[in-house]
Amino acid sequence: MAAAMVKLGASAFCDDLVAVPMNQPKPMALPGYPFLKLGVDSGESLGYEVREISPVLPGDDRRQISVPGADPAASLPLIRIYILAEGNQPEVEILKPQDAAVELIRHSYASPCIKESGMSAFHLKSCAELVDRLPIRRLRRPRRLDRIQEVAELVRHDASMAEGSDNDS
């Protein structure tokens, strides 16, 4: 999905995990490694020349693709968060605040470690604060490569509705 968005001109710099500090006026995404990992089939369906690129790891089908224009030193403003889900047709669903908070908690990378670290209350508060500051959507899409550009266009259209707007109307 990240690679499809990059093909449409997005400045994605991460394909799975994004750090979002909560101590800034507006939610920002901290830079990650400016590469995407793509399977050969996924890359070729998006128009990348991946067969000539070395695998991420020996014996791994995935290839590491550089993201043009990504600046590993520059944070980017977040305008929306999309929770990926499977569905028959591409659609963007507006999540109620309670559902959005549950999804953020469920998809937090460190969820298994949070309870043991004593950070559960902080994590819950951070997720709730993010829900208050940023629209959270569920992106339903078929898991089919022949539909990924259609899904990316849907996200681009939905995200464009948020630009220049501070509310979720």
Secondary structure by P-SEA (a helix, b strand, c coil): caaaaaaaccccccccbbbbbcccccccccccccbbbbcaaaaaaacccccccccccccccbbbbbbccccccbbbbbcbbbbbbbccbbbbbbbcaaaaaaaaaaacccccccccccaaaaaaaaaaaaaacbbbbbbbbcccccaaaaaaaaaaaaaaaaccccccc
